[in-house]
Amino acid sequence: MFARIRPYLPTAALAFLIFYFGFHAFTGDRGLLSSTQRDATLAAKSQELAQLRTQRQDLEARARLLRDNSLSADLLEERARSLLGFGHPNDYVIRVKP
């Protein structure tokens, strides 16, 4: 019986390998069917990157205003009041956790 099946073993092994790699080409982590998930992840990460770039530009602008050669008195007063917890009696202070 084994002698009758033996000539077909290489063909069966090759067919199994083709099926195995074909299956994972479609359904694997980087397969063709997971491209929509990758596109959604890419869109979310792109939006997060845009937000972080905007936040960084804002922080760089604020840091630029606090340098010695271009010191902004308003920004310095705002930071001092925020850090020290002082405020004018007519001011409303709302503390937000960073």
Backbone as a ProteinNet text record, in pm:
[ID]
protein_1_A
[PRIMARY]
MFARIRPYLPTAALAFLIFYFGFHAFTGDRGLLSSTQRDATLAAKSQELAQLRTQRQDLEARARLLRDNSLSADLLEERARSLLGFGHPNDYVIRVKP
[TERTIARY]
82.1	0	87.1	191.6	280.9	351.2	376.3	443.9	356.5	224.2	134.5	121	133.9	118.4	249.8	359.7	491.8	518.5	483.8	510.1	431.7	322.9	239.2	275	363.1	400.1	464.8	559.4	614.7	508.8	418.9	312.1	217.3	184.2	95.8	162.8	291.8	363.9	369.6	394.9	397.7	260.5	154.9	18.6	-13.4	30	7.4	80.2	204.7	281.2	217.3	170.8	104	-22.3	-100.2	-222.1	-188.1	-86.2	-47.1	-6	84.8	131.7	23	-59.2	-170.7	-270.8	-302.5	-395.8	-343.6	-216.1	-159.1	-136	-123.8	-111.9	-242	-353.1	-482.2	-520	-497.8	-551.8	-447.9	-321.5	-217.4	-219.6	-126.9	-117.6	-96.4	-23.1	3.6	-62.4	-168.5	-236.2	-323.5	-377.5	-459.5	-591.4	-646.9	-775.4	-763.8	-644.8	-628.3	-587.2	-593.9	-552.2	-646.5	-775.2	-867.5	-835	-796.8	-758.2	-630.9	-535	-411.8	-442.3	-535	-571	-636.2	-722.2	-786.6	-683.4	-589.6	-484.5	-397.1	-365.3	-284.8	-356.1	-486	-561.8	-564.1	-583.7	-585.5	-449	-342.7	-208.2	-172.3	-220.2	-194.7	-264.1	-386.9	-459.7	-389.7	-342.1	-270.3	-140	-72.1	49.8	22.3	-86.5	-121.9	-150.2	-220.4	-247.8	-119.5	-29.9	96.2	182.7	181.2	256.9	200.9	68.4	6.3	42.3	37.4	71.9	218.9	305.3	447.4	472.4	406.2	423.1	377.4	267	218.8	320	373.9	472.7	600.8	643	762.3	739.6	619.7	588.7	588.1	530.1	527.3	668	749.8	887.7	967.4	940.2	1010	977.1	852.9	813.1	874	918.1	976.9	1128.9	1190	1335	1372.9	1497.5	1544.5	1532.2	1563.8	1565.6	1425.8	1324	1187.9	1088.2	1106.5	1025.2	888.6	783.1	647.2	600.3	567.9	527.6	395.2	303	173.9	189.3	268.8	288.7	364.7	461.9	536.4	444	356.6	261.3	164.5	118.8	26.8	91.9	215.7	286.2	314	351.4	379	252.6	141.4	16	-25.1	-4.6	-42.6	42.9	173.4	262.5	250.3	232.1	225.8	85.4	-15.3	-152.6	-213.1	-157.7	-212.1	-308.5	-398.3	-490.8	-549.8	-603.7	-670.9	-802.4	-850.2	-975.6	-1094.6	-1090.5	-1200.5	-1181.5	-1071	-1043.6	-1110.9	-1151.7	-1199.6	-1085.1	-1047.5	-937.4	-995.3	-972.2	-1017.1	-892.4	-870.3	-751	-785.7	-698.9	-716.2	-591	-607.2	-491	-425.8	-293.1	-224.8	-232.6
-118.6	0	125.9	124.3	240	261.7	154	162.8	232	218.6	282.8	432.7	473.5	615.2	691.1	621.3	684.8	779	750.8	844.4	975.9	973.9	1093.6	1180.6	1134.1	1209.6	1345.1	1355.7	1488.3	1584.1	1531.2	1614.6	1660	1569.9	1605.2	1706.8	1689.3	1784	1921.2	1924	2050.9	2117.7	2039.3	2093.5	2149.5	2080	2127.9	2260	2269.2	2393.4	2509.1	2481.8	2587.2	2632.7	2538.1	2574	2653.1	2608.4	2673.9	2818.6	2840	2976.1	3060.8	3001.3	3075.3	3119.5	3030.1	3063.9	3180.8	3176.4	3283.4	3411.2	3400.6	3520.9	3599.8	3531.5	3600.4	3640.7	3554.6	3578.9	3613.6	3621.3	3648.9	3793.4	3826.6	3962.3	4065.8	4031.4	4122.1	4072.6	3995.1	3935.9	4034.8	3985.9	4071.4	4110.6	4023.6	4052.5	4148.3	4168.4	4259.1	4399.1	4428.2	4560.6	4671.1	4643	4745.5	4781.2	4682.3	4710.4	4793.7	4762.3	4841.7	4984	5000.5	5134.2	5214.8	5150	5218.5	5257.6	5168.4	5198.5	5311.8	5310.4	5417.3	5551.7	5553.8	5678.7	5730.5	5641	5682.7	5735.9	5668.1	5713	5844	5862.8	5988.6	6104.8	6080.3	6184.5	6215	6112.7	6133.5	6209.8	6179.9	6250.9	6397.9	6426.4	6566.3	6641.8	6577.8	6641	6665.1	6568	6584.4	6692.8	6703.7	6810.9	6947.4	6959.4	7085.8	7120.1	7020.1	7041.9	7081.8	7018.8	7052.3	7194.6	7235.7	7371.9	7473.7	7442.7	7531.9	7541.5	7428.3	7429.2	7500.5	7481.9	7552.2	7702.7	7744.4	7887.9	7945.2	7870.8	7919	7923.2	7824	7822.7	7937.3	7967.3	8077.7	8210.7	8224.5	8348.2	8361.4	8251.3	8256.6	8270.8	8279.3	8297.6	8440.9	8458.9	8589.4	8698.7	8667.4	8772.9	8814.8	8734.4	8773.2	8732.4	8783.3	8745.8	8813.2	8735.1	8787.2	8800.1	8920.5	8944.7	8874.3	8873.7	8808.9	8658.8	8597.1	8454.1	8420.7	8504.2	8482.5	8494.4	8592.9	8609.4	8491.6	8446.4	8332.3	8207.2	8180	8062.4	8073.9	8194.5	8213.7	8191.5	8247.7	8228.2	8081.2	8014.1	7873.6	7787.4	7809.2	7727.2	7757.1	7883.4	7921.2	7912.4	7903.7	7892.7	8025.5	8135.6	8267.1	8311.6	8395.3	8451.6	8580.1	8660.6	8783.5	8745.5	8823.3	8787.4	8774.6	8842.1	8833.9	8722.6	8651.6	8545.1	8415.8	8339.6	8204	8110.2	8025.5	7932.2	7791.9	7730.4	7593.2	7508.8	7417.7	7332.3	7205.7	7174.5	7055.4	6971.8	6841.9	6754.9	6742.5	6748.5	6739.3	6598.7
0	0	0	82.5	88	-45.4	-116.9	-245.7	-348.9	-337	-432.5	-404.8	-279.2	-240.8	-253.8	-243.5	-241.2	-359.5	-481.8	-591.9	-579.9	-506.3	-493.7	-372.4	-286.9	-166.6	-198.5	-290.4	-321.7	-377.4	-458.4	-513.8	-403.1	-312.5	-201.8	-108.9	-83.8	2	-64	-194.1	-266.3	-266.8	-286.6	-283.5	-144.7	-39.2	96.5	120.7	74.7	92.3	15.6	-106.3	-183.9	-112.8	-62.3	11.4	137.9	211.6	336.5	312.2	216.7	190.7	125.9	42.5	-16.9	87.9	181.5	288.6	371.3	407.3	489.3	409.3	278.8	195.9	198.3	213.3	218.9	360.2	458.3	592.1	696.8	662.7	762.1	808.7	897.8	952.1	842.9	741.7	630.7	502	517.5	403.3	328.1	217.5	131.9	197.8	280.3	343.6	462.1	514.1	628.6	584.8	457	409.1	457.2	473.3	522.7	667.1	745.8	884.6	887.9	799.6	793.1	749.2	654.3	609	721.1	800	912.4	1017.7	1045.8	1142.3	1092.4	962.8	904.1	913.2	887.5	896.4	1039.8	1137.3	1278.3	1320.9	1280.6	1317.5	1247.4	1125.2	1054.9	1124.9	1171	1243.7	1376.3	1445	1570.2	1546.1	1436.5	1401.9	1374.8	1305.7	1278.3	1408.2	1501.7	1631.1	1708.7	1707.1	1779.1	1717	1584.1	1519.8	1556.7	1560	1600.2	1743.8	1831.2	1972.1	1984.9	1908.3	1914.6	1865.5	1757.6	1707.7	1811.6	1880.6	1985.8	2099.4	2141.9	2250.1	2208.4	2083	2035.8	2031.1	1991.8	1988.3	2130	2223.8	2362.4	2421.5	2389.9	2439.5	2378.2	2252.4	2185.8	2254.2	2301.7	2368.9	2508.3	2565.9	2699.5	2698.1	2582.5	2575.3	2611.2	2649.3	2695.3	2589.9	2465.6	2363.9	2318.1	2343.4	2303.3	2411.1	2530.1	2644.5	2636.3	2644.7	2643.7	2788.5	2829.5	2968.3	2999.7	2905.4	2929.4	2950	2866	2879.1	3007.4	3043.4	3166.4	3287.4	3286.3	3396.6	3402.8	3287.1	3283.6	3340.5	3301.3	3351.8	3502	3548.2	3691.2	3773.9	3728	3800.9	3801.5	3689.7	3680.6	3773.5	3772.1	3853	4001.8	4036.8	4178.1	4235.3	4148.9	4196	4237.3	4190.8	4223.3	4115	4153.3	4057.4	4112.5	4023.9	4063.7	4130.1	4227.6	4294.6	4197.2	4085.6	3990.3	3886.1	3893.8	3797	3839.1	3739.5	3762.7	3725.9	3819.3	3796.1	3785.3	3672	3649.1	3629.3	3720	3711.3	3633.7	3538.2	3456.7	3471	3493.4	3504.8	3368.5	3362.5	3232.4	3174.6
[MASK]
++++++++++++++++++++++++++++++++++++++++++++++++++++++++++++++++++++++++++++++++++++++++++++++++++

